């Protein structure tokens, strides 16, 4: 393994690093928003919408991101919906992540004591008010472990973006290997780059999980 090659490759991988980080952030934020909306629809058993939410969760949890990206990037333009590779990646990550986040949030919402919900209804709170003041604050708190696991999962899934030629970390590594045969060096930088993202994030999320557990359960 050549350290000179590694040093020369760092600027290229640095650009890919920020692309990976940016698309991961957009996808995670989008998946959290989608997850909250779908989980609240399921929790309140909204007619018709609940069924649509169920189909959405089952569809995206049980199909690979690879297939979803092929459909979004290659099939949708055939019916007039042409979007860029990066937008396709974010949409795919959002839809995949949203299905997992919805399950995570719903588990937390179902953990809220029924007596609190009944008391809220008794004093005249609407479903929107119940969600804002009772269900969301407590449900999100207890959902933190599952949300943290999903965040890590989604960042790893960005490696699939290489199939639609987004120049993220994995795509960049494969390009370097294909063009210059710098296999060891490229794979080494790839591992280090993901470690730089995932290890501090994992530590932060573990700390956050412990903090929220202490707040929720006092231990």
Long-range contacts (C-beta under 8 A, 24 or more apart in sequence): 1-184, 1-185, 1-188, 2-182, 2-185, 5-180, 5-182, 5-185, 6-185, 6-188, 6-189, 9-176, 9-182, 9-185, 9-186, 9-189, 10-189, 12-172, 12-176, 13-169, 13-172, 13-173, 13-189, 13-190, 13-193, 15-167, 15-172, 16-167, 16-168, 16-169, 16-171, 16-172, 16-193, 17-169, 17-193, 17-196, 17-197, 19-86, 19-166, 19-167, 19-168, 20-155, 20-158, 20-168, 20-169, 20-193, 20-197, 21-197, 23-86, 23-89, 23-90, 23-93, 23-158, 23-161, 23-166, 23-168, 24-93, 24-154, 24-155, 24-158, 24-197, 26-90, 26-93, 26-94, 27-89, 27-90, 27-92, 27-93, 27-94, 27-97, 27-154, 27-158, 28-93, 28-97, 28-151, 28-154, 28-155, 30-90, 30-91, 30-93, 30-94, 30-97, 30-98, 31-93, 31-94, 31-95, 31-96, 31-97, 31-98, 31-100, 31-101, 31-150, 31-154, 32-97, 32-101, 32-147, 33-98, 34-94, 34-95, 34-97, 34-98, 34-101, 34-102, 35-97, 35-98, 35-99, 35-100, 35-101, 35-102, 35-103, 35-104, 35-105, 36-101, 36-102, 36-105, 36-136, 38-98, 38-99, 38-102, 39-101, 39-102, 39-103, 39-104, 39-105, 39-106, 39-109, 40-105, 40-109, 40-131, 40-135, 42-102, 42-106, 43-106, 43-109, 43-110, 43-135, 44-127, 44-131, 53-102, 56-95, 56-98, 56-99, 57-99, 57-102, 57-103, 59-99, 60-95, 60-96, 60-98, 60-99, 61-99, 61-100, 61-103, 65-92, 65-93, 65-96, 65-157, 65-160, 66-160, 66-163, 68-92, 68-95, 68-96, 69-160, 69-161, 69-163, 69-164, 70-163, 70-164, 73-164, 74-164, 85-161, 85-164, 85-165, 85-166, 86-166, 88-164, 89-158, 89-161, 89-164, 89-166, 93-154, 93-157, 93-158, 96-154, 96-157, 97-150, 97-153, 97-154, 100-150, 100-153, 101-147, 101-150, 103-146, 104-143, 104-146, 104-147, 104-150, 105-139, 105-140, 105-143, 105-147, 107-142, 107-143, 107-146, 108-138, 108-139, 108-140, 108-141, 108-142, 108-143, 108-146, 109-135, 109-136, 109-139, 109-143, 110-139, 111-138, 111-139, 111-142, 112-138, 112-139, 138-216, 141-212, 141-215, 141-216, 142-212, 142-216, 144-205, 144-208, 144-209, 144-212, 144-213, 145-209, 148-205, 148-206, 148-208, 148-209, 151-201, 151-205, 152-198, 152-201, 152-202, 152-205, 155-197, 155-198, 155-201, 156-194, 156-198, 169-193, 169-194
